[in-house]
Amino acid sequence: MLKERIAGLLAQRRPGHSLPRDFYVDDEIFRADMQVVFETDWIFACNVVEIPRPGDYLTLKVGDNPVVVLRNRDGEIAAFHNSCRHRGSLICQKERGRANRLVCPYHQWVYELDGSLINARQMPEGFDKAAHGLAPIHVEVICGMVYICLADEPPSLARFRAGVTPYIAPHMPDRTKVAFTSTIVEEANWKLVIENNRECYHCAGNHPELLVTLVEFALPDDPLVKAQFQGLMDRSAARWDGLGLPHKPAEGGNEFRCIRLPFNEDCLSFTMDGKPACNKLLADFTEPDLGSVRMFRVPNNWNHFLSDHILHFRVLPLSANRTEVRTTWLVHEDAVEGVDYDLQRLTEVWLATNDEDRVLAENNHRGILSRAYRPGPYAPSEFMLNNFSEWYAGKMGDFTGGPQARIAAE
């Protein structure tokens, strides 16, 4: 019944237009999103530097699935369902922490950091502890970025890894440290949060702080781009070519996007005056004018990799009308707060921008609830929304077994 309903909605969908209303607001469709998208695809969880020592862990919730991501005794990143094999109680209950072993607070079953059950008190002789380890979750680490997949057989990340690594690796995300994290909840469907990020059509009227430095155009050869920007792009590209840093758009189809673009003239970082936010540059960089590597991957992550800091954005749906957005600011591992960077200066642009985007997404959601809502056409500059909606329609089409061909990761 659900598949038939989704197939019907997909049949109503017009390419180049926003989605039919129920895809944004309906509880049953939301549960399908969790099953079809978030329980089958790779989800960005965190950066490895957030859990630097054995026993460090971080928790998150993917739909109804509580997850713990940790560093094990071998120094590797692992992930498990955060559900005790006794009677299912939540084991790690804080957002982050450190543990020598994972102990369920309900009946004190004890798990090693590799997920194996090592103590289950009062269980009878002959109880098979080996058969009751924590359920593992697939993990891939790409340039320090941790992706998890709840599916039994995860899709390949090889194309994504190969496509983005040349852009990201020079910034050495695994040689950073967390300067600040921010988590907000937006009263809007997760797809509206993603769609809002996928275009800057709205930036001029809504993001005064961001546009101090950010160029509005998403392509170096955008036909709408002003000649002034084209000159800036050409000079930047020549400098990056000399440094061996890729900048042209990666071939990510509808699955991912990666490109290096300059900031506005004479601007180097996301600050209110365009000057660096951190005096200690990432990696071994000596050139501060590296623009920003903008990297996005469906369904839940976008990033900026600069010369002086890195921004990760993680989106996790909470319900049909609520979405969690977590932002992480990373600086060089040796940078010292108060010496190399000031926290307010580092974070003020994106804290303001995130809140402005929250308002936009929430108003979008409220407007779509109207009985008068009809899917509207995308502007040419909203081409990334078209990519996203095509990818989403493909995933749902696969679920229904209908004719919607998934282009994304093929």
Buried (B, 14 or more C-beta within 10 A) or exposed (E): EEEEBBBEBBEEBEEBBBBBBBBBBBEEBBBBBBBBBBBBBBBBBBBBBBBBEBBBBBBBEBBEBBBBBBBBEEEBBBBBBBBBBBEEBBBBEEEBBEBEEBBBEEBEBBBBBBBEBEEBEEBEEEEEBEEBBBEEBBBBBBBBBBBBBBEEEBBEBEBBBEBBBBBBBBBBBBBBBBBBBBEBEBBBBBBBBBBBBBBBBBBEEBBEBBBBBBBBBBBBEBEEBEEEBBEBBEEBBEBBEEEEBBBEBBEBBBBBBBBBBBBBEEBBBBBBEBBBBBBBBBBEBEEBBBBBBBBBBBBBBBBBBBBBBBBBBBBBBBEBBBBBBBBBBBBBBEBEBEEBBBBEBBBBBBBBBBEBBBEBBBEBBEEBEEEEBEBEEBEEBBBBBBBBBBBBBBBBBBBBEBEBEBBBBE
